[in-house]
Amino acid sequence: MGIHYDYKSTKGNKLMEKQAKRERKLAEKKAKRLAKEGPKTTEEPKAKALDPNKPISLDFLTNPDKE
């Protein structure tokens, strides 16, 4: 049997190590990319909140930007 004897018994461990290495590399790439881009300072405008006292009509549901 020789060197092939322990292939099946160590296959799972080797696959887990490969997966961990792949995830570590991806995390490093992501961190590097985020550091290169810099912090995001632009804020998205908030959508208008619905008035809880106003009933929702069929017209509002079909054309909410009508106002």
Gaussian input, Z-matrix of N, CA and C with variables (Angstrom, degrees):
# hf/3-21g

backbone

0 1
 N
 C     1     B1
 C     2     B2     1     A1
 N     3     B3     2     A2     1     D1
 C     4     B4     3     A3     2     D2
 C     5     B5     4     A4     3     D3
 N     6     B6     5     A5     4     D4
 C     7     B7     6     A6     5     D5
 C     8     B8     7     A7     6     D6
 N     9     B9     8     A8     7     D7
 C    10    B10     9     A9     8     D8
 C    11    B11    10    A10     9     D9
 N    12    B12    11    A11    10    D10
 C    13    B13    12    A12    11    D11
 C    14    B14    13    A13    12    D12
 N    15    B15    14    A14    13    D13
 C    16    B16    15    A15    14    D14
 C    17    B17    16    A16    15    D15
 N    18    B18    17    A17    16    D16
 C    19    B19    18    A18    17    D17
 C    20    B20    19    A19    18    D18
 N    21    B21    20    A20    19    D19
 C    22    B22    21    A21    20    D20
 C    23    B23    22    A22    21    D21
 N    24    B24    23    A23    22    D22
 C    25    B25    24    A24    23    D23
 C    26    B26    25    A25    24    D24
 N    27    B27    26    A26    25    D25
 C    28    B28    27    A27    26    D26
 C    29    B29    28    A28    27    D27
 N    30    B30    29    A29    28    D28
 C    31    B31    30    A30    29    D29
 C    32    B32    31    A31    30    D30
 N    33    B33    32    A32    31    D31
 C    34    B34    33    A33    32    D32
 C    35    B35    34    A34    33    D33
 N    36    B36    35    A35    34    D34
 C    37    B37    36    A36    35    D35
 C    38    B38    37    A37    36    D36
 N    39    B39    38    A38    37    D37
 C    40    B40    39    A39    38    D38
 C    41    B41    40    A40    39    D39
 N    42    B42    41    A41    40    D40
 C    43    B43    42    A42    41    D41
 C    44    B44    43    A43    42    D42
 N    45    B45    44    A44    43    D43
 C    46    B46    45    A45    44    D44
 C    47    B47    46    A46    45    D45
 N    48    B48    47    A47    46    D46
 C    49    B49    48    A48    47    D47
 C    50    B50    49    A49    48    D48
 N    51    B51    50    A50    49    D49
 C    52    B52    51    A51    50    D50
 C    53    B53    52    A52    51    D51
 N    54    B54    53    A53    52    D52
 C    55    B55    54    A54    53    D53
 C    56    B56    55    A55    54    D54
 N    57    B57    56    A56    55    D55
 C    58    B58    57    A57    56    D56
 C    59    B59    58    A58    57    D57
 N    60    B60    59    A59    58    D58
 C    61    B61    60    A60    59    D59
 C    62    B62    61    A61    60    D60
 N    63    B63    62    A62    61    D61
 C    64    B64    63    A63    62    D62
 C    65    B65    64    A64    63    D63
 N    66    B66    65    A65    64    D64
 C    67    B67    66    A66    65    D65
 C    68    B68    67    A67    66    D66
 N    69    B69    68    A68    67    D67
 C    70    B70    69    A69    68    D68
 C    71    B71    70    A70    69    D69
 N    72    B72    71    A71    70    D70
 C    73    B73    72    A72    71    D71
 C    74    B74    73    A73    72    D72
 N    75    B75    74    A74    73    D73
 C    76    B76    75    A75    74    D74
 C    77    B77    76    A76    75    D75
 N    78    B78    77    A77    76    D76
 C    79    B79    78    A78    77    D77
 C    80    B80    79    A79    78    D78
 N    81    B81    80    A80    79    D79
 C    82    B82    81    A81    80    D80
 C    83    B83    82    A82    81    D81
 N    84    B84    83    A83    82    D82
 C    85    B85    84    A84    83    D83
 C    86    B86    85    A85    84    D84
 N    87    B87    86    A86    85    D85
 C    88    B88    87    A87    86    D86
 C    89    B89    88    A88    87    D87
 N    90    B90    89    A89    88    D88
 C    91    B91    90    A90    89    D89
 C    92    B92    91    A91    90    D90
 N    93    B93    92    A92    91    D91
 C    94    B94    93    A93    92    D92
 C    95    B95    94    A94    93    D93
 N    96    B96    95    A95    94    D94
 C    97    B97    96    A96    95    D95
 C    98    B98    97    A97    96    D96
 N    99    B99    98    A98    97    D97
 C   100   B100    99    A99    98    D98
 C   101   B101   100   A100    99    D99
 N   102   B102   101   A101   100   D100
 C   103   B103   102   A102   101   D101
 C   104   B104   103   A103   102   D102
 N   105   B105   104   A104   103   D103
 C   106   B106   105   A105   104   D104
 C   107   B107   106   A106   105   D105
 N   108   B108   107   A107   106   D106
 C   109   B109   108   A108   107   D107
 C   110   B110   109   A109   108   D108
 N   111   B111   110   A110   109   D109
 C   112   B112   111   A111   110   D110
 C   113   B113   112   A112   111   D111
 N   114   B114   113   A113   112   D112
 C   115   B115   114   A114   113   D113
 C   116   B116   115   A115   114   D114
 N   117   B117   116   A116   115   D115
 C   118   B118   117   A117   116   D116
 C   119   B119   118   A118   117   D117
 N   120   B120   119   A119   118   D118
 C   121   B121   120   A120   119   D119
 C   122   B122   121   A121   120   D120
 N   123   B123   122   A122   121   D121
 C   124   B124   123   A123   122   D122
 C   125   B125   124   A124   123   D123
 N   126   B126   125   A125   124   D124
 C   127   B127   126   A126   125   D125
 C   128   B128   127   A127   126   D126
 N   129   B129   128   A128   127   D127
 C   130   B130   129   A129   128   D128
 C   131   B131   130   A130   129   D129
 N   132   B132   131   A131   130   D130
 C   133   B133   132   A132   131   D131
 C   134   B134   133   A133   132   D132
 N   135   B135   134   A134   133   D133
 C   136   B136   135   A135   134   D134
 C   137   B137   136   A136   135   D135
 N   138   B138   137   A137   136   D136
 C   139   B139   138   A138   137   D137
 C   140   B140   139   A139   138   D138
 N   141   B141   140   A140   139   D139
 C   142   B142   141   A141   140   D140
 C   143   B143   142   A142   141   D141
 N   144   B144   143   A143   142   D142
 C   145   B145   144   A144   143   D143
 C   146   B146   145   A145   144   D144
 N   147   B147   146   A146   145   D145
 C   148   B148   147   A147   146   D146
 C   149   B149   148   A148   147   D147
 N   150   B150   149   A149   148   D148
 C   151   B151   150   A150   149   D149
 C   152   B152   151   A151   150   D150
 N   153   B153   152   A152   151   D151
 C   154   B154   153   A153   152   D152
 C   155   B155   154   A154   153   D153
 N   156   B156   155   A155   154   D154
 C   157   B157   156   A156   155   D155
 C   158   B158   157   A157   156   D156
 N   159   B159   158   A158   157   D157
 C   160   B160   159   A159   158   D158
 C   161   B161   160   A160   159   D159
 N   162   B162   161   A161   160   D160
 C   163   B163   162   A162   161   D161
 C   164   B164   163   A163   162   D162
 N   165   B165   164   A164   163   D163
 C   166   B166   165   A165   164   D164
 C   167   B167   166   A166   165   D165
 N   168   B168   167   A167   166   D166
 C   169   B169   168   A168   167   D167
 C   170   B170   169   A169   168   D168
 N   171   B171   170   A170   169   D169
 C   172   B172   171   A171   170   D170
 C   173   B173   172   A172   171   D171
 N   174   B174   173   A173   172   D172
 C   175   B175   174   A174   173   D173
 C   176   B176   175   A175   174   D174
 N   177   B177   176   A176   175   D175
 C   178   B178   177   A177   176   D176
 C   179   B179   178   A178   177   D177
 N   180   B180   179   A179   178   D178
 C   181   B181   180   A180   179   D179
 C   182   B182   181   A181   180   D180
 N   183   B183   182   A182   181   D181
 C   184   B184   183   A183   182   D182
 C   185   B185   184   A184   183   D183
 N   186   B186   185   A185   184   D184
 C   187   B187   186   A186   185   D185
 C   188   B188   187   A187   186   D186
 N   189   B189   188   A188   187   D187
 C   190   B190   189   A189   188   D188
 C   191   B191   190   A190   189   D189
 N   192   B192   191   A191   190   D190
 C   193   B193   192   A192   191   D191
 C   194   B194   193   A193   192   D192
 N   195   B195   194   A194   193   D193
 C   196   B196   195   A195   194   D194
 C   197   B197   196   A196   195   D195
 N   198   B198   197   A197   196   D196
 C   199   B199   198   A198   197   D197
 C   200   B200   199   A199   198   D198

   B1=1.4420
   B2=1.5319
   B3=1.2684
   B4=1.4484
   B5=1.5234
   B6=1.3085
   B7=1.4634
   B8=1.5141
   B9=1.3115
   B10=1.4559
   B11=1.5269
   B12=1.3276
   B13=1.4494
   B14=1.5176
   B15=1.3073
   B16=1.4659
   B17=1.5260
   B18=1.3056
   B19=1.4655
   B20=1.5210
   B21=1.3332
   B22=1.4666
   B23=1.5196
   B24=1.3190
   B25=1.4651
   B26=1.5272
   B27=1.3180
   B28=1.4652
   B29=1.5185
   B30=1.3204
   B31=1.4687
   B32=1.5283
   B33=1.3220
   B34=1.4662
   B35=1.5121
   B36=1.3350
   B37=1.4681
   B38=1.5205
   B39=1.3285
   B40=1.4549
   B41=1.5291
   B42=1.3166
   B43=1.4639
   B44=1.5225
   B45=1.3369
   B46=1.4641
   B47=1.5241
   B48=1.3227
   B49=1.4614
   B50=1.5248
   B51=1.3389
   B52=1.4631
   B53=1.5255
   B54=1.3350
   B55=1.4637
   B56=1.5285
   B57=1.3294
   B58=1.4645
   B59=1.5257
   B60=1.3257
   B61=1.4591
   B62=1.5270
   B63=1.3372
   B64=1.4648
   B65=1.5256
   B66=1.3355
   B67=1.4601
   B68=1.5268
   B69=1.3380
   B70=1.4569
   B71=1.5331
   B72=1.3305
   B73=1.4670
   B74=1.5268
   B75=1.3342
   B76=1.4592
   B77=1.5261
   B78=1.3271
   B79=1.4592
   B80=1.5328
   B81=1.3396
   B82=1.4674
   B83=1.5292
   B84=1.3344
   B85=1.4627
   B86=1.5228
   B87=1.3343
   B88=1.4553
   B89=1.5281
   B90=1.3248
   B91=1.4566
   B92=1.5208
   B93=1.3176
   B94=1.4644
   B95=1.5268
   B96=1.3344
   B97=1.4585
   B98=1.5302
   B99=1.3334
   B100=1.4687
   B101=1.5196
   B102=1.3285
   B103=1.4590
   B104=1.5221
   B105=1.3117
   B106=1.4591
   B107=1.5284
   B108=1.3259
   B109=1.4601
   B110=1.5219
   B111=1.2966
   B112=1.4625
   B113=1.5177
   B114=1.3188
   B115=1.4709
   B116=1.5222
   B117=1.2831
   B118=1.4643
   B119=1.5261
   B120=1.3184
   B121=1.4620
   B122=1.5172
   B123=1.3253
   B124=1.4579
   B125=1.5208
   B126=1.2891
   B127=1.4608
   B128=1.5173
   B129=1.2901
   B130=1.4617
   B131=1.5243
   B132=1.3132
   B133=1.4629
   B134=1.5343
   B135=1.3042
   B136=1.4593
   B137=1.5200
   B138=1.3109
   B139=1.4620
   B140=1.5323
   B141=1.3070
   B142=1.4550
   B143=1.5229
   B144=1.3004
   B145=1.4528
   B146=1.5274
   B147=1.2935
   B148=1.4603
   B149=1.5197
   B150=1.2998
   B151=1.4542
   B152=1.5208
   B153=1.3221
   B154=1.4710
   B155=1.5242
   B156=1.3274
   B157=1.4589
   B158=1.5230
   B159=1.3172
   B160=1.4590
   B161=1.5387
   B162=1.3265
   B163=1.4635
   B164=1.5398
   B165=1.3037
   B166=1.4627
   B167=1.5197
   B168=1.3208
   B169=1.4606
   B170=1.5240
   B171=1.3141
   B172=1.4539
   B173=1.5236
   B174=1.3153
   B175=1.4590
   B176=1.5332
   B177=1.3237
   B178=1.4547
   B179=1.5301
   B180=1.3174
   B181=1.4630
   B182=1.5105
   B183=1.3251
   B184=1.4606
   B185=1.5186
   B186=1.3421
   B187=1.4550
   B188=1.5357
   B189=1.3384
   B190=1.4686
   B191=1.5187
   B192=1.3483
   B193=1.4636
   B194=1.5298
   B195=1.3023
   B196=1.4575
   B197=1.5291
   B198=1.2680
   B199=1.4597
   B200=1.4656
   A1=111.21
   A2=120.05
   A3=122.73
   A4=114.45
   A5=116.66
   A6=121.07
   A7=113.13
   A8=118.77
   A9=121.80
   A10=112.59
   A11=116.95
   A12=121.27
   A13=112.42
   A14=118.50
   A15=120.84
   A16=113.17
   A17=119.15
   A18=121.59
   A19=111.87
   A20=116.64
   A21=119.40
   A22=112.26
   A23=116.72
   A24=118.71
   A25=112.11
   A26=118.16
   A27=120.13
   A28=112.49
   A29=117.73
   A30=121.09
   A31=111.85
   A32=117.35
   A33=121.41
   A34=112.55
   A35=116.07
   A36=119.77
   A37=111.54
   A38=116.53
   A39=120.01
   A40=110.74
   A41=117.52
   A42=120.70
   A43=110.99
   A44=117.17
   A45=119.96
   A46=110.70
   A47=117.70
   A48=120.84
   A49=111.15
   A50=116.61
   A51=120.53
   A52=110.81
   A53=116.66
   A54=121.35
   A55=110.36
   A56=116.94
   A57=120.70
   A58=110.44
   A59=116.84
   A60=120.98
   A61=110.42
   A62=116.58
   A63=121.44
   A64=110.46
   A65=117.32
   A66=121.19
   A67=111.28
   A68=116.92
   A69=120.66
   A70=110.37
   A71=116.35
   A72=120.29
   A73=110.93
   A74=117.12
   A75=120.36
   A76=111.22
   A77=116.81
   A78=120.52
   A79=110.56
   A80=116.40
   A81=119.72
   A82=110.99
   A83=116.87
   A84=120.69
   A85=110.70
   A86=116.24
   A87=120.51
   A88=110.85
   A89=116.89
   A90=120.69
   A91=110.37
   A92=116.23
   A93=120.11
   A94=110.65
   A95=116.52
   A96=120.64
   A97=111.00
   A98=116.90
   A99=120.27
   A100=111.29
   A101=117.44
   A102=120.42
   A103=110.47
   A104=116.32
   A105=120.66
   A106=111.25
   A107=117.04
   A108=121.64
   A109=111.74
   A110=117.11
   A111=120.59
   A112=109.82
   A113=116.05
   A114=119.50
   A115=111.55
   A116=115.28
   A117=121.35
   A118=108.21
   A119=116.38
   A120=120.10
   A121=112.18
   A122=117.06
   A123=118.78
   A124=109.51
   A125=114.91
   A126=120.50
   A127=108.82
   A128=115.56
   A129=120.48
   A130=109.48
   A131=117.51
   A132=118.72
   A133=109.89
   A134=114.38
   A135=119.14
   A136=110.22
   A137=115.05
   A138=120.11
   A139=108.54
   A140=115.38
   A141=119.62
   A142=109.61
   A143=115.28
   A144=120.51
   A145=108.89
   A146=116.04
   A147=120.01
   A148=109.92
   A149=115.14
   A150=120.92
   A151=108.73
   A152=118.49
   A153=119.75
   A154=113.40
   A155=118.03
   A156=120.63
   A157=112.30
   A158=117.02
   A159=121.09
   A160=109.48
   A161=117.79
   A162=119.33
   A163=111.05
   A164=115.68
   A165=120.86
   A166=107.88
   A167=115.99
   A168=120.39
   A169=110.04
   A170=115.51
   A171=121.45
   A172=109.77
   A173=117.29
   A174=121.50
   A175=110.70
   A176=117.50
   A177=121.13
   A178=111.37
   A179=116.36
   A180=120.02
   A181=112.49
   A182=117.63
   A183=120.26
   A184=112.33
   A185=118.34
   A186=121.09
   A187=108.71
   A188=118.60
   A189=120.39
   A190=113.82
   A191=119.93
   A192=121.97
   A193=112.52
   A194=117.53
   A195=122.32
   A196=112.68
   A197=120.43
   A198=124.75
   A199=110.24
   D1=-51.77
   D2=173.96
   D3=68.49
   D4=-132.71
   D5=-173.56
   D6=-72.49
   D7=-17.96
   D8=-178.49
   D9=-82.91
   D10=-6.16
   D11=-176.52
   D12=-62.68
   D13=-39.37
   D14=-175.34
   D15=-99.05
   D16=11.03
   D17=-178.00
   D18=-60.11
   D19=-51.01
   D20=-177.05
   D21=-68.75
   D22=-32.73
   D23=-177.49
   D24=-74.38
   D25=-23.67
   D26=-179.57
   D27=-107.34
   D28=0.10
   D29=-177.31
   D30=-60.05
   D31=-45.11
   D32=-179.20
   D33=-61.54
   D34=-43.20
   D35=179.13
   D36=-64.27
   D37=-41.77
   D38=179.96
   D39=-64.42
   D40=-39.67
   D41=178.53
   D42=-65.23
   D43=-39.96
   D44=178.51
   D45=-65.95
   D46=-39.06
   D47=177.38
   D48=-63.89
   D49=-42.18
   D50=178.13
   D51=-61.72
   D52=-43.47
   D53=179.87
   D54=-62.98
   D55=-43.57
   D56=179.44
   D57=-63.88
   D58=-40.53
   D59=179.16
   D60=-64.62
   D61=-42.47
   D62=179.20
   D63=-62.30
   D64=-45.39
   D65=179.89
   D66=-65.22
   D67=-37.97
   D68=179.16
   D69=-64.68
   D70=-42.24
   D71=178.45
   D72=-63.85
   D73=-42.78
   D74=178.72
   D75=-63.27
   D76=-40.24
   D77=179.14
   D78=-64.67
   D79=-39.87
   D80=178.15
   D81=-64.98
   D82=-42.08
   D83=178.65
   D84=-62.36
   D85=-42.48
   D86=-179.22
   D87=-65.28
   D88=-42.42
   D89=179.29
   D90=-64.52
   D91=-40.22
   D92=179.31
   D93=-65.16
   D94=-42.67
   D95=179.91
   D96=-64.65
   D97=-42.66
   D98=179.25
   D99=-65.78
   D100=-36.61
   D101=178.16
   D102=-67.72
   D103=-35.51
   D104=-179.67
   D105=-70.29
   D106=-39.93
   D107=-179.02
   D108=-70.94
   D109=-34.42
   D110=-177.19
   D111=90.18
   D112=172.18
   D113=-178.95
   D114=-70.69
   D115=146.85
   D116=177.50
   D117=-82.45
   D118=122.29
   D119=-179.63
   D120=-109.44
   D121=-12.19
   D122=-179.59
   D123=-79.64
   D124=133.34
   D125=177.79
   D126=-109.20
   D127=138.07
   D128=178.59
   D129=-77.57
   D130=139.71
   D131=177.84
   D132=-65.84
   D133=139.76
   D134=-179.09
   D135=-77.51
   D136=142.51
   D137=178.22
   D138=-73.37
   D139=152.16
   D140=179.16
   D141=-65.63
   D142=135.62
   D143=177.40
   D144=-82.35
   D145=145.87
   D146=178.38
   D147=-74.44
   D148=142.53
   D149=177.28
   D150=-77.33
   D151=120.17
   D152=-177.45
   D153=-68.25
   D154=-19.37
   D155=-179.76
   D156=-85.86
   D157=-15.49
   D158=-177.61
   D159=-94.81
   D160=129.22
   D161=179.89
   D162=-71.81
   D163=150.53
   D164=178.36
   D165=-89.39
   D166=121.33
   D167=-178.12
   D168=-100.80
   D169=167.46
   D170=177.70
   D171=-64.38
   D172=-36.51
   D173=178.79
   D174=-63.03
   D175=-39.99
   D176=178.24
   D177=-65.66
   D178=-40.41
   D179=-179.99
   D180=-66.75
   D181=-36.63
   D182=-177.78
   D183=-82.98
   D184=-29.41
   D185=-179.21
   D186=-142.44
   D187=77.38
   D188=-175.32
   D189=-70.63
   D190=-17.32
   D191=-177.62
   D192=-93.58
   D193=12.94
   D194=-173.46
   D195=-66.38
   D196=-34.10
   D197=-173.45
   D198=-37.19

